[in-house]
Amino acid sequence: MRTFVRILSLSLVLVLFIPDVYAWGQKGHDVTCEIAERHLDRGAQKAVKKLLEGKSMVYWSNWLDNASHTQEYAYTKTWHYKNIDAGVRFEDAELEPKGDVVTAIYKQIEVLSDKKATTDDKRVALKMLVHLVGDLHQPMHMGHKTDLGGNMWIVSFFGSEKNLHGIWDTDVLERGHKWSYEEWATEIDCVNRAERKEICCGTIEDWARETFAVATDVYDSTPQQSKLSYDYLAQWTPVVELQLLRGGLRLAYLLNKIF
């Protein structure tokens, strides 16, 4: 019996510390792609529909999370994030030799813009891009390398011990609003044309730097062993809303430019 208890306790610890390097959760990526689809111009709509063989971007929004676990696409595992340790400026962050979310986004844009690229290559690049732009806007994907992007940053969330990365992947979003991804998109996609234009200004590096600033604020306001509940939701749900909106509008902006 004691042996069983030890094994069970060890299993719980291992589950708690399994690195969750992918983001957002399913719904967050669906929201990003739903917003993007609502802002595609006719040319982009036609090109996207053709490449995805009639399926929506929402359908493929989480494909890369699963694909990165396969042998064929194992090379993309580091593409979901750009880890930057505390005290290091974004500009001074050490580059990941295998690529990060910023370099990966540029790589997919390059393939999609290449007239010589095959249809199959472009199809894969598009499926990757719709996911990576979402990842770029999840703050913990600009988290510390030392704690694996918040995976080793342990807090209490409504009485349950969890890691900060997982909370930002899913918990804040799901507890903030009990909406479907379509309802999320409708409720937060309410900025005017001038505001949309302002959100889409800048480079991919600028967008990543902006997310890094959010990540820094998250760490500063969430010390390890913090006891988080309703106050935390009130503080950070609007930030989740903004990051999802930014991701969706910027994905549409990139695809409209490409196509």
C-alpha positions in Angstrom: 0.0 0.0 0.0 2.8 2.4 0.9 4.6 1.6 -2.4 1.4 2.4 -4.3 1.0 5.7 -2.5 4.6 6.6 -3.3 4.1 5.7 -7.0 0.9 7.7 -7.1 2.5 10.7 -5.5 5.4 10.6 -7.9 3.0 10.3 -10.8 1.2 13.5 -9.7 4.5 15.3 -9.4 5.5 14.2 -12.9 2.2 15.3 -14.4 2.6 18.7 -12.7 6.1 19.2 -14.2 5.6 17.8 -17.7 6.6 20.7 -19.9 3.7 22.2 -21.8 5.5 24.1 -24.5 2.5 24.5 -26.8 -0.2 27.2 -26.7 -2.8 28.5 -26.6 -5.1 25.7 -25.6 -7.5 24.5 -28.4 -10.0 27.3 -27.9 -7.4 30.1 -27.9 -6.1 29.0 -31.3 -9.6 28.5 -32.6 -10.5 32.1 -31.6 -7.4 33.5 -33.3 -8.2 31.7 -36.6 -11.9 32.6 -36.4 -11.0 36.3 -36.1 -8.5 36.1 -38.9 -11.0 34.4 -41.2 -13.4 37.3 -40.6 -10.9 39.8 -41.9 -9.5 38.1 -45.0 -10.0 39.9 -48.2 -11.4 38.1 -51.2 -8.0 37.1 -52.7 -6.8 35.7 -49.4 -10.1 33.9 -48.8 -9.8 32.2 -52.2 -6.1 31.3 -51.8 -6.6 30.0 -48.2 -9.6 27.9 -49.1 -7.7 26.4 -52.1 -4.6 25.5 -50.0 -6.6 24.1 -47.2 -8.8 22.1 -49.6 -12.0 23.7 -48.5 -11.4 23.4 -44.7 -11.2 26.4 -42.5 -8.2 27.8 -40.7 -10.0 26.9 -37.5 -10.0 23.3 -38.5 -6.2 23.4 -38.8 -5.5 25.8 -35.9 -4.0 23.2 -33.6 -2.6 20.9 -36.1 1.0 21.9 -35.4 0.8 21.0 -31.7 0.1 17.4 -32.7 2.5 17.4 -35.7 5.4 18.6 -33.6 5.2 15.3 -31.6 5.6 13.2 -34.8 9.0 12.2 -36.3 8.2 13.9 -39.5 7.8 17.3 -37.9 9.9 16.9 -34.8 12.2 19.7 -36.1 9.4 22.2 -35.3 9.4 21.6 -31.5 11.3 24.8 -30.7 9.2 26.8 -33.2 6.4 27.4 -30.7 8.2 29.8 -28.4 11.1 32.2 -27.8 12.3 31.8 -24.3 14.0 34.9 -22.7 15.3 34.8 -19.2 14.6 37.4 -16.5 16.9 40.5 -16.8 17.7 39.8 -20.5 16.5 42.3 -23.1 14.5 41.0 -26.0 17.2 42.3 -28.4 19.9 40.4 -26.4 18.2 37.1 -26.2 20.2 34.1 -27.3 19.0 32.7 -30.5 17.7 29.1 -30.6 19.8 27.2 -33.2 16.8 25.1 -34.3 14.6 28.2 -34.7 12.0 30.0 -32.6 8.5 31.3 -33.1 9.7 34.5 -34.8 12.1 32.9 -37.2 9.5 30.2 -37.9 6.9 32.7 -38.9 9.2 34.4 -41.3 10.1 31.0 -42.8 6.4 30.2 -43.5 5.8 33.6 -45.0 8.8 33.0 -47.3 7.4 29.7 -48.5 3.9 31.1 -49.0 5.3 34.0 -51.0 7.6 31.9 -53.2 6.1 31.4 -56.6 8.4 28.4 -57.1 7.2 26.6 -54.0 5.0 23.6 -54.5 1.4 23.5 -53.5 2.1 20.9 -50.9 4.9 23.0 -49.3 2.6 26.0 -49.2 -0.2 24.0 -47.7 2.1 22.9 -44.8 3.4 26.4 -44.4 -0.1 27.8 -44.1 -1.1 25.2 -41.5 2.0 26.1 -39.5 1.5 29.8 -39.9 -2.0 29.9 -38.6 -0.8 28.2 -35.4 2.5 30.0 -34.9 0.9 33.5 -35.0 -1.3 32.4 -32.2 1.7 31.1 -30.2 3.5 34.4 -30.7 0.8 36.1 -28.7 0.6 33.7 -25.7 2.8 35.5 -23.1 4.3 32.3 -21.6 5.8 31.6 -25.1 8.1 34.6 -24.3 8.7 33.1 -20.9 11.9 32.3 -19.1 14.2 29.6 -20.4 15.1 28.7 -16.8 11.6 27.7 -15.9 10.6 26.4 -19.4 8.3 29.2 -20.2 6.4 29.0 -16.9 6.2 25.2 -16.8 8.3 25.1 -13.6 6.7 28.2 -12.1 4.3 26.7 -9.6 1.3 28.5 -8.2 -2.1 27.7 -6.6 -5.1 28.4 -8.9 -8.4 28.2 -7.2 -6.8 25.8 -4.7 -5.1 23.5 -7.2 -1.4 23.4 -7.7 -0.6 24.3 -11.3 2.1 25.7 -13.5 1.9 29.3 -14.9 2.2 28.1 -18.5 -0.8 25.9 -18.2 -2.9 28.6 -16.5 -2.2 30.9 -19.4 -2.8 28.3 -22.0 -6.3 27.4 -20.9 -7.4 28.2 -17.4 -7.6 32.0 -17.5 -9.4 31.8 -20.9 -11.9 29.2 -19.9 -12.7 30.7 -16.5 -12.7 34.2 -17.8 -15.7 33.5 -20.1 -17.7 30.4 -20.8 -17.9 31.1 -24.5 -17.5 29.1 -27.6 -14.7 30.1 -29.9 -17.3 31.8 -32.2 -18.7 33.8 -29.2 -15.1 34.8 -28.2 -14.4 36.1 -31.7 -17.7 38.0 -31.8 -17.3 39.6 -28.4 -13.7 40.7 -28.6 -13.5 41.6 -32.3 -15.1 45.0 -31.9 -12.4 47.6 -32.6 -12.8 50.1 -35.4 -10.8 50.3 -38.6 -8.3 52.7 -37.3 -7.7 50.6 -34.2 -7.2 47.5 -36.4 -4.7 49.3 -38.5 -2.8 50.4 -35.4 -2.7 46.8 -34.0 -1.2 45.6 -37.3 1.5 48.1 -37.4 5.1 47.1 -36.9 7.1 44.0 -37.6 6.9 40.4 -36.3 9.8 41.3 -34.0 7.7 44.2 -32.7 4.8 42.0 -32.0 7.1 39.5 -30.2 8.6 42.3 -28.1 5.2 43.4 -27.1 4.3 39.9 -26.0 7.6 39.7 -24.1 6.6 42.9 -22.2 3.3 41.2 -21.2 5.2 38.1 -20.1 7.4 40.2 -17.9 4.4 41.8 -16.2 2.8 38.4 -15.7 5.9 37.1 -13.9 6.3 40.2 -11.8 2.7 40.0 -10.6 2.6 36.2 -10.1 5.4 35.1 -7.7 5.9 31.4 -7.3 3.5 29.9 -4.8 0.9 32.7 -5.3 -2.7 31.8 -4.5 -4.7 32.9 -7.5 -8.4 33.2 -7.9 -11.0 35.7 -8.9 -8.7 38.8 -8.5 -6.3 37.2 -11.0 -9.1 36.6 -13.5 -10.3 40.2 -13.2 -6.7 41.4 -13.8 -5.7 39.2 -16.7 -8.8 38.2 -18.6 -8.8 41.5 -20.5 -5.2 40.9 -21.4 -6.0 37.4 -22.8 -8.8 39.0 -24.8 -6.4 41.6 -26.3 -3.7 39.1 -27.1 -6.2 36.8 -28.9 -7.5 39.8 -30.8 -4.1 40.9 -31.8 -3.2 37.4 -33.0 -6.3 37.1 -35.1 -6.1 40.5 -36.7 -2.3 40.2 -37.4 -2.8 36.7 -38.9 -5.3 38.2 -41.3 -3.0 41.1 -42.1 -0.1 38.7 -43.0 -2.3 36.5 -45.2 -3.8 39.5 -47.0 -0.3 40.8 -47.7 0.9 37.4 -48.9 -2.1 36.6 -51.2 
